Amino acid sequence: MPVRRIKPSHIDDWIADMNQDGVSPTKVIEAVGVLRRVLDRAVRDKAIAQNSCTMRSGSLPKRPQTERPVLSPAEVEALSLR
């Protein structure tokens, strides 16, 4: 589809389809980011007036929170003494 024909509703539908197809939230966010950058370039090149990604009504899925343990100062010191 030519970029000038991409409407915010098309992007919302595309995101909904990816969510329904089981695409991970991280991949959906990355895919929309790529499209946003492509459309930003088209705006900068004056091929389109505005970026449809910025005008969408829907929200992106939330990335899952990853548990990242943090060492205590005593644990860091113990590791440094090894």
Backbone as CSV, one residue per row, in Angstrom:
resi,resn,N_x,N_y,N_z,CA_x,CA_y,CA_z,C_x,C_y,C_z
1,MET,0.850,-1.177,0.000,0.000,0.000,0.000,0.893,1.237,0.000
2,PRO,0.615,2.196,-0.852,1.399,3.439,-0.838,1.253,4.144,0.525
3,VAL,2.339,4.737,0.998,2.300,5.365,2.324,1.243,6.466,2.416
4,ARG,0.968,7.128,1.329,-0.029,8.213,1.378,-1.446,7.694,1.635
5,ARG,-1.658,6.384,1.451,-2.987,5.804,1.663,-3.137,5.170,3.042
6,ILE,-2.072,5.122,3.832,-2.146,4.503,5.164,-2.853,5.454,6.120
7,LYS,-3.950,4.978,6.669,-4.742,5.765,7.617,-4.502,5.230,9.039
8,PRO,-4.741,6.070,10.048,-4.583,5.602,11.429,-5.406,4.339,11.717
9,SER,-6.586,4.243,11.140,-7.424,3.052,11.369,-6.780,1.797,10.781
10,HIS,-6.054,1.933,9.672,-5.337,0.784,9.104,-4.291,0.283,10.092
11,ILE,-3.597,1.206,10.728,-2.552,0.838,11.682,-3.174,0.172,12.907
12,ASP,-4.288,0.729,13.398,-4.980,0.119,14.537,-5.425,-1.302,14.197
13,ASP,-5.962,-1.499,12.997,-6.391,-2.838,12.571,-5.204,-3.789,12.468
14,TRP,-4.083,-3.294,11.939,-2.874,-4.103,11.803,-2.376,-4.553,13.178
15,ILE,-2.365,-3.633,14.137,-1.934,-3.966,15.495,-2.885,-4.988,16.112
16,ALA,-4.179,-4.791,15.931,-5.168,-5.739,16.465,-4.971,-7.122,15.848
17,ASP,-4.705,-7.180,14.552,-4.458,-8.463,13.887,-3.218,-9.145,14.460
18,MET,-2.141,-8.379,14.662,-0.930,-8.970,15.232,-1.204,-9.506,16.634
19,ASN,-1.950,-8.747,17.437,-2.283,-9.195,18.793,-3.110,-10.472,18.744
20,GLN,-4.074,-10.507,17.837,-4.953,-11.670,17.702,-4.185,-12.899,17.206
21,ASP,-3.168,-12.670,16.383,-2.364,-13.769,15.845,-1.308,-14.262,16.829
22,GLY,-1.248,-13.663,18.013,-0.317,-14.117,19.039,1.098,-13.569,18.923
23,VAL,1.263,-12.487,18.173,2.582,-11.862,18.070,2.916,-11.257,19.439
24,SER,4.141,-11.428,19.873,4.520,-10.937,21.202,4.415,-9.415,21.278
25,PRO,4.101,-8.891,22.463,4.012,-7.433,22.621,5.274,-6.713,22.170
26,THR,6.434,-7.282,22.457,7.698,-6.657,22.063,7.796,-6.551,20.548
27,LYS,7.417,-7.600,19.833,7.480,-7.584,18.368,6.477,-6.594,17.782
28,VAL,5.288,-6.493,18.385,4.289,-5.524,17.922,4.842,-4.110,18.085
29,ILE,5.400,-3.816,19.243,5.959,-2.490,19.514,7.086,-2.181,18.532
30,GLU,7.953,-3.171,18.276,9.052,-2.964,17.333,8.536,-2.728,15.917
31,ALA,7.530,-3.492,15.492,6.983,-3.351,14.139,6.356,-1.970,13.948
32,VAL,5.610,-1.522,14.948,4.992,-0.196,14.864,6.077,0.877,14.868
33,GLY,7.138,0.655,15.603,8.253,1.603,15.614,8.899,1.735,14.245
34,VAL,9.060,0.613,13.548,9.628,0.656,12.196,8.702,1.435,11.272
35,LEU,7.403,1.138,11.328,6.447,1.864,10.479,6.461,3.357,10.806
36,ARG,6.506,3.684,12.097,6.539,5.097,12.501,7.748,5.809,11.894
37,ARG,8.909,5.154,11.923,10.115,5.770,11.358,10.017,5.910,9.838
38,VAL,9.410,4.930,9.176,9.211,5.027,7.720,8.299,6.210,7.407
39,LEU,7.212,6.340,8.155,6.283,7.443,7.910,6.890,8.786,8.313
40,ASP,7.728,8.804,9.345,8.445,10.043,9.692,9.304,10.494,8.514
41,ARG,9.953,9.547,7.869,10.803,9.862,6.710,9.960,10.415,5.566
42,ALA,8.783,9.809,5.361,7.889,10.279,4.303,7.400,11.700,4.587
43,VAL,7.153,12.016,5.854,6.761,13.382,6.226,7.917,14.333,5.947
44,ARG,9.111,13.946,6.367,10.291,14.792,6.161,10.548,15.032,4.673
45,ASP,10.279,14.006,3.849,10.462,14.139,2.399,9.265,14.785,1.712
46,LYS,8.267,15.168,2.519,7.053,15.829,2.031,6.228,14.945,1.085
47,ALA,6.330,13.617,1.271,5.498,12.688,0.509,4.106,12.601,1.132
48,ILE,4.032,12.822,2.457,2.754,12.867,3.166,2.793,14.047,4.124
49,ALA,1.602,14.506,4.523,1.527,15.692,5.384,1.804,15.368,6.848
50,GLN,1.322,14.212,7.318,1.538,13.863,8.713,1.613,12.355,8.885
51,ASN,2.206,11.942,9.991,2.445,10.537,10.273,1.186,9.914,10.878
52,SER,0.641,8.916,10.206,-0.573,8.241,10.684,-0.360,7.509,12.000
53,CYS,0.874,7.119,12.294,1.147,6.436,13.573,0.885,7.357,14.762
54,THR,1.129,8.630,14.590,0.942,9.567,15.698,-0.526,9.946,15.877
55,MET,-1.365,9.591,14.917,-2.782,9.957,14.982,-3.677,8.776,15.352
56,ARG,-3.084,7.609,15.625,-3.885,6.429,15.939,-4.650,6.616,17.243
57,SER,-5.740,5.863,17.368,-6.538,5.980,18.589,-6.233,4.867,19.584
58,GLY,-5.752,3.747,19.115,-5.499,2.606,19.992,-4.200,2.741,20.759
59,SER,-4.003,1.811,21.673,-2.752,1.798,22.433,-1.966,0.543,22.076
60,LEU,-0.687,0.608,22.294,0.168,-0.539,22.042,0.106,-1.486,23.234
61,PRO,0.377,-2.769,22.998,0.403,-3.693,24.133,1.538,-3.339,25.083
62,LYS,1.401,-3.758,26.305,2.434,-3.504,27.312,3.478,-4.609,27.251
63,ARG,4.741,-4.214,27.351,5.812,-5.215,27.425,5.723,-5.911,28.775
64,PRO,5.944,-7.222,28.785,5.940,-7.910,30.087,7.121,-7.446,30.932
65,GLN,6.887,-7.336,32.220,7.949,-6.945,33.138,8.872,-8.132,33.357
66,THR,10.150,-7.903,33.229,11.141,-8.947,33.441,11.760,-8.769,34.816
67,GLU,11.761,-9.850,35.572,12.365,-9.814,36.902,13.876,-9.774,36.751
68,ARG,14.489,-8.755,37.276,15.946,-8.610,37.227,16.459,-8.456,38.654
69,PRO,17.018,-9.528,39.183,17.503,-9.447,40.559,18.656,-8.447,40.678
70,VAL,18.705,-7.780,41.807,19.760,-6.801,42.084,20.549,-7.289,43.285
71,LEU,21.860,-7.279,43.136,22.705,-7.713,44.246,22.753,-6.642,45.333
72,SER,22.808,-7.106,46.559,22.967,-6.185,47.680,24.439,-5.766,47.740
73,PRO,24.744,-4.702,48.456,26.147,-4.300,48.600,27.010,-5.418,49.188
74,ALA,26.473,-6.174,50.125,27.239,-7.264,50.727,27.539,-8.357,49.701
75,GLU,26.566,-8.644,48.810,26.778,-9.653,47.771,27.808,-9.186,46.746
76,VAL,27.783,-7.911,46.409,28.784,-7.355,45.487,30.165,-7.468,46.116
77,GLU,30.262,-7.137,47.389,31.562,-7.221,48.073,32.053,-8.655,48.129
78,ALA,31.152,-9.592,48.409,31.531,-11.005,48.466,32.046,-11.476,47.102
79,LEU,31.417,-11.031,46.028,31.869,-11.404,44.686,33.235,-10.807,44.375
80,SER,33.476,-9.614,44.846,34.737,-8.950,44.534,35.912,-9.581,45.277
81,LEU,35.626,-10.272,46.344,36.682,-10.908,47.135,37.044,-12.302,46.622
82,ARG,36.289,-12.803,45.679,36.559,-14.147,45.154,37.728,-14.172,44.247
